[in-house]
Amino acid sequence: MNESTPSQVPWKERRKQQLRDEFVDTARKLFTERGIEATSVDDIVGAAGVAKGTFYLYFKSKAELVTQVVSALLDDLESRISRALSGAPQDAPTKLRLVIKTQVEFVLENRKLAALLWSDRPADVTDDMRDKAAGVTSALYERIIRTGMLQANYREVDARLAAAVLSGILAVLVREVLDADGSADGLELTALDFFERGVRRA
């Protein structure tokens, strides 16, 4: 069955989706500026210019909205990585560096939200959301590592395990930057240096 085009979707349904999107966009801006804990439902509806009751027509709770904001954040990360890789050189080390650099830049641009997914601080996100965040890049790391083995850039290793190790290295480095509110200059090179010591061909 074909999906309905926007013009075929009833006006009320289109308006409902628009309002949901507005709540997500508004909440994301406020969460980015203030952090999640410091942003209330009252703040969100005030910034969106709607009655508080309207909020609860679309979301059962603030936690449900947080889930939607995090999902949108990860979708944006995937899109940015795809754009970064478009037209990039095909050698695995260059592609891996581009992915990590893009991820680090994105995390720092969305520091308060990213801290929920990539730091050890108490957070309003579930383990499922953290797993989804890790999955955005780990599968891509694995594919690039496999390519690197075919290109003879990397020695034969368990690509899935190597991707998990790289994800772990990067998570630790990103957490340090987020917790210290510091700079990430050269962070991707540090992560790759640790990683490639284990997989680089002699």
C-alpha positions in Angstrom: 0.0 0.0 0.0 1.4 3.4 -1.0 2.1 5.9 1.7 -0.1 9.0 1.7 1.5 12.2 0.4 1.2 15.3 2.5 -1.7 16.7 0.4 -3.6 13.4 1.0 -3.2 13.5 4.8 -6.2 15.2 6.4 -5.6 18.8 7.6 -6.2 17.9 11.2 -3.6 15.2 11.1 -1.1 17.5 9.4 -1.7 20.2 12.0 -1.3 17.6 14.8 2.1 16.5 13.4 3.1 20.2 13.0 2.3 20.9 16.7 4.2 17.8 17.8 7.2 19.0 15.7 6.9 22.5 17.2 7.0 21.0 20.7 10.1 19.0 19.9 11.9 21.9 18.3 11.0 24.2 21.1 12.0 21.7 23.8 15.3 21.0 21.9 16.2 24.7 21.9 15.4 25.1 25.6 17.2 21.9 26.6 20.2 23.0 24.6 20.3 26.4 26.3 19.4 25.4 29.9 19.6 21.6 30.2 16.8 19.2 30.6 16.4 19.4 34.4 16.3 23.2 34.4 13.5 23.2 31.7 9.9 22.7 32.9 6.8 21.9 30.9 5.6 25.4 31.8 8.8 26.8 30.1 8.1 24.7 27.0 4.5 25.6 26.6 5.3 29.3 27.3 8.0 29.3 24.6 5.7 27.5 22.2 2.8 29.9 22.9 0.2 27.3 23.7 -1.9 26.3 26.7 -0.4 23.7 29.1 -3.4 21.4 28.4 -2.4 21.3 24.8 1.0 19.8 25.7 -0.7 16.8 27.3 -2.8 16.1 24.2 0.5 15.3 22.5 2.8 13.9 25.2 2.0 12.0 28.4 4.9 13.5 30.2 8.1 15.6 29.9 10.0 12.3 29.7 8.1 11.2 26.6 9.1 14.6 25.0 12.7 14.0 26.0 12.6 10.7 24.1 11.4 12.5 21.0 14.0 15.2 21.3 16.8 12.7 21.7 15.4 10.7 18.7 15.5 13.9 16.6 19.0 14.7 17.8 20.2 11.3 16.7 18.5 11.6 13.3 20.3 14.9 12.8 23.6 13.2 13.7 23.1 10.5 11.1 22.2 13.0 8.5 25.3 15.1 9.2 27.6 12.0 9.1 26.0 11.1 5.7 26.7 14.6 4.3 30.3 14.5 5.7 31.0 11.2 3.9 29.4 12.3 0.6 32.2 12.6 -1.9 34.8 11.8 0.7 37.9 9.8 -0.2 37.2 6.1 0.0 40.2 5.0 2.1 39.0 3.7 5.4 41.3 5.7 7.7 40.1 9.0 6.1 36.5 8.0 6.3 36.8 6.9 10.0 38.4 10.2 10.9 35.6 12.1 9.1 32.9 10.2 11.0 34.6 10.7 14.4 35.3 14.4 13.8 31.7 15.0 12.7 30.4 13.1 15.7 32.6 15.1 18.1 31.7 18.4 16.6 28.0 17.5 16.8 28.2 16.5 20.4 29.9 19.7 21.4 27.3 21.8 19.5 24.6 20.0 21.4 26.6 19.8 24.6 23.8 19.8 27.2 21.7 17.3 25.3 24.7 15.1 24.4 25.8 15.0 28.0 22.7 12.8 28.6 23.9 10.2 26.1 27.7 10.4 26.4 28.4 11.3 30.0 28.1 9.5 33.3 25.9 12.2 34.9 22.4 11.2 36.1 20.1 11.6 33.1 16.5 11.6 32.0 17.2 9.1 29.3 16.8 5.4 29.2 19.3 2.7 28.5 17.5 2.1 25.2 18.2 5.7 24.2 21.9 5.4 25.1 22.1 2.1 23.1 20.5 3.9 20.1 23.1 6.7 20.4 25.9 4.1 20.4 24.3 2.3 17.5 24.3 5.4 15.3 28.0 5.2 14.8 29.1 1.7 15.9 27.6 -0.1 12.9 29.2 2.5 10.6 32.6 2.0 12.4 32.3 -1.7 11.8 31.6 -1.3 8.0 34.6 1.1 7.6 36.9 -1.2 9.6 35.9 -4.1 7.3 36.6 -1.9 4.3 40.0 -1.0 5.8 40.8 -4.7 6.1 40.0 -5.2 2.4 42.1 -2.2 1.5 45.0 -3.6 3.6 44.9 -0.5 5.8 44.0 -2.6 8.9 45.1 -6.1 9.8 42.4 -8.9 10.1 40.5 -8.3 13.3 37.0 -8.9 14.7 35.4 -5.8 13.1 32.5 -5.8 15.5 34.7 -5.9 18.5 37.1 -3.3 17.1 34.1 -1.0 16.5 33.0 -1.5 20.1 36.5 -0.7 21.3 36.6 2.5 19.2 33.2 3.5 20.5 34.4 3.0 24.1 37.6 5.0 23.5 35.6 7.9 22.0 33.0 7.8 24.7 35.6 8.1 27.4 37.3 11.0 25.6 34.0 12.8 24.9 32.9 12.4 28.6 36.1 14.0 29.8 35.5 17.0 27.5 31.8 17.3 28.5 32.5 16.9 32.2 35.3 19.5 32.1 33.5 21.8 29.7 36.7 21.8 27.7 37.9 21.9 24.1 37.8 18.9 21.7 40.5 20.1 19.4 42.2 17.1 17.9 40.0 14.6 19.9 39.3 12.5 16.8 43.1 12.1 16.3 43.6 11.0 19.8 40.8 8.4 19.5 42.2 7.2 16.2 45.7 7.0 17.6 44.6 4.7 20.5 42.5 2.7 18.1 44.9 2.3 15.2 47.7 1.1 17.5 45.7 -2.1 17.7 44.6 -2.5 14.1 47.2 -0.7 12.0 49.3 -3.0 9.8 53.0 -2.9 10.7 
